[in-house]
Amino acid sequence: MDLSVWLHRGPYILEGFWLTLALIVSVLAISAPLALVAGLALTAKNRWLRLAVACLSWLARGVPPLIILFGAYYILPIAFDWRLDPLPAAIFGFTLYNTFICAEIVAAGLRAVPRGQHEAIAAMGLPPFRALRRIILPQAMTVIVPPYISNATDIVKSTALAGSIGVMELVTRANQAIVATNRPFEILIGVAVIYGLIDAVLIAIQTWCERHWGQARRRAA
């Protein structure tokens, strides 16, 4: 094993890491509030609203993320005369995909809140937004967080697909370094470690959230 390859190619590969990290953070940050809104729509009383969002969710979950990326990069300019550079197109495509995946997770968490809590809220006359923020979400989060983080790790791995539309992310740069050096083992081990560290951060966030929201749920109970 010759790790000196990282001395020469490491800076080039790590530029791709920062681009990958920007893609991950952007997608997760933008899709989180959108998924909350879509999840609320999936549990709304309005049947047509539920049906519309459910259809979008079914479509997003049924189409491979690579097809959504191609749509964001190739179809948007044709359909709407709206051309995006590779990175914004990747952010748009992954955000669209992740929003509706996570909307189902949010909806499942909201449905897990006991009916008695909703009856108590109605009896107290709490405004809907305050009830959602103070009572419903703290209890729903214990159900939402584990699958949400699990899906986030899938997004982390899926960002490698962004190279297919020209984003010079971590895997694309690593592949170019492999071609230039003929050192696949050393480079791929390093890339795997980087992805493992990103997942470790997400797991740490999950542990903190479960502890925090678990305490909130016990107080509410």
Helices and strands as residue ranges (DSSP letters): H 5-42, H 47-62, H 65-70, I 71-75, H 76-80, H 86-111, H 115-124, H 128-131, I 132-136, H 137-158, G 159-165, H 170-181, H 184-220
